[in-house]
Amino acid sequence: MSPGKVSPGKGTDDRRTAARMLRTSDSTDRAATPATEEHPDRQADRTPARLLAQRGLFFGPSALVPEDLYSRVERGAARRERDRVTLAPGSLVNTNTYFGRFHATYWQRWTDIGEVEVSAVASGTGRLRLMASDTNKVWRIVAAVDVREGEATTVRLVGPVDRFVDGGGMWLEIATEIDELTVSDVRWTVAAARAVPPTDIAITTHNRVDDCLNTLQALARDPEALERIRTVHVADQGSDPIESRERFGDIAAALGERLKYVRQPNLGGSGGFARGMLHSTDGAPDEHADVLLMDDDVLLEPELLVRLTAFAASTRHTMIVGAQMLNLLHPGHLHISAEYADPEVLLMGLKMPGALRDEYLLGTDELGLPTNQERRVDTEYNGWWSCLIPAPVIRAIGYPLPLFLQWDDIEYGYRARAHGFPTVSLPGAGVWHADFGWKDGDEWQRYFTIRNGLIMAALHSGFSIRRITGRLAQLVSHQLVAMQYGMTATLLQAVEDFLDGPGVLSDGSAGALARVREIRKAYPETVMHPMSESGGEFHERAVVRAANEPGSETLTFLKRAVYHLAGRSVHRSGSVPAGDAHWWHVSLFERAIVTDMSEQGFRVRTRDKQLAVQLARRAVHLLRRFVREAPALPARYRAELPRLTSRENWERLYDQKG
């Protein structure tokens, strides 16, 4: 098949005079001859069936997200709609954007497709080019076709996927000169390696009624994307059920038999997602479905259903295919494109070398080129804001650990890697999720961050006692001088529960949630207050910004500790902005009014020498216990992993809690 073909629509006059678009040597050399609308090779059955890999969209699912994430008007004027764009004369539109690109480097690395075909319906006069880039963002023209004035015609452009191993992608460039041009129904298709497996969506929700209903409604409003889905399974774990709302009935009617809604006690994200995974892998293997896990509080781009399922159906080997996360509060920003974790120091979401993090996708680089993940970067796991897990992976490695929340998705990704199933975070398949940077770390969830991080370290690291105890001691020290006594108590409880062994997970971690909430009630600084409660003398609320970071953290900590023990302070009282609330700055105050990271209120931290000494002594005793007992724990947790992640254990938990 030639690189570019244009198919005249019904009733088009083949004797039409030359187009009024100005011609160049490039268009003469590269423009293809007309062809019929029916794909000629498909007529003769000489090629395999085509698989829709992605749709060409020019506008987002909501006016709340920037349309420039889909298409850019580089010159002139254009009217952008969801599946079509109309260019005024003298205009240029391209789709070299986050959602507009075909990320060819990932397709060449993980699949065996040889080419991608782009088809579109065009009417008017203009030119379409299939563009490509390499690892260094240097562009080239792959194929081009001119559209002459007339009725709607189907055009096709074909690009080989053969020069993208390390990076690069493809996109459309649409141009007009003296006439209008409308382009719609853009389809990027590849040769189908195999049939697309049935896929179920599994959503877990807890008292986010409107968010969850909005997600379900977005699914119902895109029937083409929904065709890829067998079942939409919703596990409602909240006290305010979504079925209590009037519009739930309308949404349920629109989804029809696809919707499977169950209510269950709160077992956290892992408990909600595991319920959907059990449903999808019930019965014989030929009755199983892949599972697309999805948070309830996302702003959904339904297109990811098409892109994730198509990619998963095309890979050489079975693998987890994850969507990327864009920030909901700042929708032009990508959270991270590829990540890894270091559980021995309790850190997750670390950026892989070369990956993008907190990147402004609407910006340009120093050469004025668009910000894209040009170079392929492979991830080690993908968050479960939206992530497709094939049924063979579940059959091979089991279900999530009953961790409640935090680290459950990371642990599953690393467990899959250990069994030979890699993960890809697919650019161009994204959802908007609440910004992590706008969540305060001093919340009850911190317990699960610490406890589950230690469990993760026991299962999937060398479990260096020196590194882990050093990190725990550092966290406790910094929190105490920063007057975060409740956070310290939360951490110590998490370590104690980890040392108690795998039995702490026997109830699905529901008991731990109740315990940690009760513990934190004793610490006033864990409570966020609205600004309406600020009150007080305004002189005591003067904002004090942080200075430069300390040259030596150890010396700075020792100095701050001496000040606290001696009852000395640099500032008696003051306000600290959220971005300045570093331990080495807040520790200068006797009383600090700290803005919550959400910027919805503030917390008041007040120095308490007696409490700090009490918690410090408890920490010393606990760390000594950790050094004695922790070396034996990796073997215990690993021995219990198959049972804890089994179907039987999860069914027991649902029966027990039900």
N, C-alpha and C positions, 0 to 999 in steps of 0.2 A: 504494500500500500504506500502511496506517495506521502511525503511529510504533511502536506496540507491539501484538503479537498473542500470544495464548496458545492452543496447540493441545492439546486433550484427547487423552490416550493411549487406546489400544484398551481398550474396556470402561468408559470413564469415564461416569458417570451425569450427563447434562446437566441433570437436575432436582435436582442436589445443592443442599442448602440453603446459605445464605450462609456464607462462610468465617468461622472463628473469629478471624481476624486483625482487630485494631482498625482501623477505617476512618477516613480523614481526608478533608478536602475535596480534598487534592492527589491522593489515589489515585482518588477518584471522578471528578475532572476528567480525569486523564491515563490511567487504566487503559483498555486496549483490549478489544474484544469478542473472544470465542473464535473460532478459525478451525481449519480442518483442518491436520494436520501437514504435508501436502504443500504446498509453496510454490505458492500459487494462480497467481501470475504466470508461474511456470515451467511450470505445467500448460498454460497457454494460449500458451506460447512468445512472450510479449510483451516479454521482457527477455533480454539476452544471458546466456550461462552465467555462473555465479558462480565466482570465483577465491578460494580460501582464502588470505587475507592473513596471518593469524596465528591460533594456537590460544590459548585462554584457559587458562593454567596457574596453579595455585595453590601449587605446590611445585617446587623445583628438581630438576635431574637427579641431585643427590647431597646427602646430609645435610651435606656440607662447605661448602655455600653457604647463606646466610640465606634462609629462606622469605619473609621480609618484602620481598625484592626482587620477589616475585611477587604477593603479596596481604597485606593487613594486617587483623588483627582489631581493629577500633576499639572494639568494645563487646561484652561477654559472652564467649562461648567458641565455638570452631569447630574442627572437625577438618579440616585441610588435607591433601589428597593431590595427586598430580601433576595429574590432570585433573578433580578434583571437590573440593567443599567442602561440609561439613555444618555448619549453624549450629544451635546450641542456641537455645531460646526467649530472646527479649530480646537478640539479638546483631546486630552490624553488621560486615560485611566489605566492603572495597573493593579494587579493583585499580589504584588511582592510584599505581602503582609503576613501577620501571624496566622490568620485563618485562611488567607487567600492562596498561600503557597502549597505546592505539592512537595513534601519534604523527601526528595528523591534519595538522599543519602541514607535514610533509615530503611527505605524500601530496598535499595541495593544491598545493604549490609545483611538484612534479616530475611529477605525473600528471594525468589528466583524469577521475578518478572523481568522480561527483557525490554519492555517499552510501556509507555502510558499513552492512552489516547484521550484527547480532549475534544468533546463535541459540544456544540452550542447552536442555538437558533438565533439568527441575525437578520435584521431588516434595516434597510437604509443603505448608506454608502460609507465605507471605511475599511480599516485594516485590523486584523487580529494577528498578533505574533505570539508564539510560544517561546518564552525566554528561559534561560537557565543561568545558574551561577556556579562557581567552583568554591573551593574551601576559603579562598581569599576574597570572596564577593565580586570577582571579576565576571561580568555578564557576557552572554553570547546569545545569538538568535538561533533557535533550533528549527523553527518552521514558521511560515507566514502564509496568510491567505487574504486576498482582497474580496470585499463584498460589494457588489454593484447594486445600484438602486433597483428596488423591486420588492416583491412580497417576501415573506419570511423564508429563509433558507437555512438548512442545516449545514454547518461547517465542521470539519474535523481536522485536527492537528495531531501529529504523532511525534513523540519524543523518545529516543532510546534512553533507557536507564542503565548506562554503562560507564559513566565517568564521574561517579559520585561516592566512591568508597569512603573518603575521608570527610566529605562535606559537600554542600550545595543543594539547590532545589530548583523547581520550575514554577513559572507563573505566567499569567496572560498579560499582554499589553494591548490595549484597545485604543485606536486613534481615528480621528476624523479630521478632514480639512475644510471642505466647503459645504458638507451636508451633515444631517443627523445620522446617528446609528444607534440601534437598540440591540443589545445582546442579552439573551435570557437562557434559562435551562442549561446551564453549563454543567457538564458531567465529566469527571475524570475516571476513566475505567482502565482496568488491567485484565490480563488473561486470568481466568479463574483457575487456581491451583486445585481447588476442591470445593465442595459445597460449603456454604456458610453454616456452621453448626447452629442449632437452636440456642438462643441466649435468653436468660432471665435477668431482669433487673431486681436487685435486692436493696431496699431502702430501710434504714432504721431511723426511727424518729422518737423524740422525747420532748413533748411540750413546745414544739416549734410548729404549731398548727398551720399558720399562714404560709410559712416557708415551705413546708411539706406539700401543702395543697397547690402552691404555685409550681412546684417541681412536677407534680402529677399533671397539672393542667398543661404545662409546656410539652409534656410527652403526648398528651391527647391531641394537641393542636398541630402535630407534625406527623400525619399518618404515614408518609413515605418512610421517615426514620423509624417509626414504630413497627413497620413491617419486619424489621430485623429482630423483634422481640417476641418471645413466646409468652412470658408471664412478667407482670410487675408485682413483686412481692413486697408488701409493706409490713414491717414489724413495729407496732405502736407500743412503746414502753412508758408512755406518759400518763399523768393523772388527768390531762386535758386532751381527750382523744380527738383525732381529726374527724372521725365519723359523726361527731356531735355538731359539725357545722353544716349549714344548709347546702353550701356549694359542693360538699363531698358527694352528695347524691348525683349531681349533674356530671361531675368528673368520673364517678364510678360508672355511670351509664355510658359515657363516651369511651371509656377504656373497655367496657364490656367484660367478657370472660377472661380477659388478660389479667385483670386486677385480682390479686389474692391478698386480703387484708386480715391480719391477726393481731390480737392484743395479748401482751405478756408482761410479767413483772420486769422491772428495770435491771437488766444485766449488762448495761453499757453498750458501747458500739460493737464490741466483739460478740456480745450475746445477740444483738439484733442482726448483725451480718451473718453470724453462724446459722441463725434460723432460716434465712433465705438460702444459704448454701446447702443446708440439709434438704430443703424442699427441692432444689434444682438437681440434686444427685440422689433422689429417691428412686428405688426400683432398679431394674437392670441397667447396665451401662449404656445400652442403645436408647434408653429413655432419658438419659441425663442431658443437662443443658449447661453451657458455659454460664458464668455468673458475672454480671456487671454490678459491682458494689457501688453505691452512690449515697453520699450524705444527704440529709434532708434539707440542709440550710444553704444549698447552692443556688446560684442563678444559672439555670441549665441552658446550655447550647445543645439542642437536640441533635445537631449534626455529629456530635461525638459518637452517637450510636452507630452511624454509618461508618465512620472512620476507624473506630476501635474494632468493630466486628469484621470489617474488610481486612484490616491488617492482620488480625489474629487468624483469619482463614487463609492467609497467604504465606505465613512464615514457614521456613524450612523445618523447624522443630517447634514443638509446643513451648509456648512462653507466655508470661504474664504481660499484658499490654495495658499500660496506665495512661490516663489523661493527665494533663498538666493543670496546675492551679494558677489562676489569675486572681488578683486581689479584688474583693467585692467593693471595698470602700474606695479603692483607687484602681478602677477597672482597666486602665491602660498599662498596669504593671504586672509582670510575670513574677510569681513567687520564686520558683526555682525550676530549672530545666533538667537537672540530674543531680542526685544526692547520694550520700552515704551516711552511716552512723558510726560512732565510736562509743560503744556502751560502757567500756571501762572507765570513761570519764563522763558518762551519762549525757553525751551529746548526740543529738539527732539533727537531721536536716542540714548536714554539712555539704558544702558545694563541691561537686566533682571538678577537678581541674578542667578549665575551658568552658564550664557551664555558665549559664546566665542566672543571676540571682537579684531579686528586687529590681529587675530591668524595666526601664520605661520603653515599651514596645512601639510607641509612636514617635520616638526620637530618632536621631541619626548619629552616625559615628563621625570621627574627625574628617572623613572624606565626603561627608554628606550623604552616605549610603544608609538605607534603612537598618534598624536594629532587628536582626534575626539570629536564630541559632544556626549559623551557617555551617560551622564545624560540628560533625556528629560527636556527641558525648554520651556514653552509655552509663546508665544509672545502676545502682545496686538494689533499689527497691522503689516502690511508688506508693504515695499516700492513698488512702481509701476514700478521698473525696469523690473520685470516680476511677474505678480500676477493674479491668476485665480479667477474670481468672478462669482459664479453661477447665472443663470438667476433668480431663486426665490429670491435671495438677492436683485437684482435690482428692481424686482417687488414690494418688500416689503418696501424698504427704498429710492428708487429713484436714482438719478444720482449724480455726483460730484457737489460740490459747485463751482461756477465760480470764483475761487480764482486765476486763471492764473497759478501759480506754487507755490510750498512750502506749506506744510501742507494739501494739497488736499487729498493725499492718507491717511494721518494720520486721518484726520477728517472722511473720509469715513469708515476707519476701526473701529473707536470708535463709529460711528453712527450704524454700523452693530452690534457691541457688545451690544449696548443698546437695539437692537431689537432681541437679542438672537442668533446672528450669530457670533461665534468665528472665530479666524484666526489661522492658523498654518503656521510657516515658516519651510518648509520641507527640512531637510538636504539631500544632494545628488542631489537636484534639484537647480542648480545654474547657474548664468550668470556672465560674467565679465563686470564691469561697471567702468567708470572713478573714480579714487580714490577721495573720498570726502576730505580727508586730504590734497590733493594737489590743492584745490580750495581756492582762497583767499576770506576772508569774506567781504572785502571792495569792493563790486560790487553792481550793481543796484538790484540784486536779494535780497539784504538785506532788501529792503523795504517790499517785500512780506513775508520774514521771520518774521518781526515784526508785520505788519498789520494782516496777516493771523493767526499768533500765538495768537494775542489778540482775533480774531474772534473765534478761536478754544477754547480759555479759556472761552469766553462768552457762548459757546454752550455746552461744555463738562467738566466743572470744577465748583468748588464752587465759583470761581471768587472773590478771596480775594483781595480787593482793596489795603490792606497793602502790601501783597506779590508782587503784580504787580507793584505798584508805587515804591516800594523799588528796584525792579529789574531794572525798567526803569531808575531810578535815578543813580543806580550803573553803568549801561551801558553808560549813558551820561557822567558821571564824568570820567570814565576811558578813554573814547574816546577823551575827550577834552584835558586831560593832555598828551595823546599819540599823539596829533596833528592830529587826524582823524576828521577834521571838516566836510568833505563831508559825512562821515558816520553818524555823529551826525545829520546833516540836513536831511539825508535820514530817520533816526529813527523818528525824530520829525514830518516829513510829514506823516509817516505811522501811528503814534498815532493820529494825527489830522484827517486823513481819517477814521480811526476806529471810532472816536467819532462822525463822521457825520452820522453813522448808516448804515443799510443794503443797502441803496440806492447807496453806493459806488460800489456795485457789479452789478449795473443795466446794465452796458455795457460790462460785462464779464471781467472787470479789464483792458481792453485794454487801456483806457485813463490814468490809473495810471502808466502804463509802460512809456508812452510818457512823463508824468509829471516828474517822478523821474529821467529819463535820462536827461531832461533839467535842473533840479535842480543841478545835480552832475557836470555839465559842469563848474560851477563856482568855483570848488574846485580842484586845480592842483594836490593835493596828491592822488586823486582818479585815476589818469592816470598811467598805467604801461608803463615804458620805456624799450626798448631793451638795452642790454649791449653795443651795438654799440654807444649809446648816452651817455655813462657814462662820458667820458671826465674828465675835472677838475684836480686839483692837487691831486696826489695820497696820499699825507699826510692827506688830508681831508676825505679819504675813508678808513682809517684804520679800520679793523674789531674790534668791541668791543662786547665781549660776555656778556651775562647776568650772574649776580651772583645768589645766592640762592633766593628762593621765600621769600617775606617779612613775618616776623612773625605776623604782624598786618596789614591787608590791609587798614583799616581805617586810622591808624596813617601814613602809607606810603603815602596814597593819600593826606592827609592834608599837609604833608611835601612837596610833589611834587607841590601841588596847590600854596603854599606860594612861592616856587621857581619861578613858572611861573609868578605870580603877581609881584614879585620883580625883574623880569628880570634876574634871576640867572640860571646857568646851570652847570652841572658837566662836560659835553663834549660839545664843540662848534659844532663839526661835526664828523660824523663817519658812518661806515656801520654796519648794524645789520642783521645777518642771519635770515631767516624766522622763524626758530625754537626758536629764542631768542626775537622775537618781542612782548614781553609782555608789557602791559601798564606801569608797574612799572619800566621797563628798558628803553623803548623808551622815556619816560618822562624825562630822565636825559639829553637829548640832546636839543640843540638849533636847530639843523638841522640833521635829521636822514635819511640815505639812506637805505631803508628797502627792503630786497629781497622779491619779491612776492611769495606767497605760492606755486605757480606753478613752481617756479624757472626758469621761462622763461624771467625774467626781474626784474626791481626794481621800487620802488616808492619813491618819495622825500617828506618827511614831514618837514615842516618849521614852527617854532613857530610864532603864530600871536595872541598876547595878546588881541587886540581889538576885533578880530573875536571870540575868545574864550569867552570873557565876553558877547558879543552880543548873542551868541548861548546859553550860560548858563542862561541868563535872559529869553530868549524865552522858555527854558526848564522849568524853575520855573513856569512861567505863565501857561504853558501847563499842567504840573502835577497838579496844583491847579484846572484847569478845569477838568482834569481827575477824581479827587476825587469828584467833584460836579456832573458830568454828567454820569460817567461810571456805577454807580450802576443800572441805569435804562436800560442799553443796553442789558444785557443777555436776558431779556424778549422780546425785540424788535427783536434781531437776531433769537431767537428760534421761534418766531411767523412767521418770514419770511422764515424759513428753508424749509418747504414743497414747497412753491412757487419757491424759488430759485433753488431747486434741481429737479424740475418737468420737464417732457418731453416738456411741452408747453413753459417753459422759455428758454430751450436750443434751441428749434426750432425757437423761436423769435430771439435769438441772432444770429443764423446762417442766418436767413432771413435778419436781420438788417445789418449784416456785409457783407453779400453776395452782 
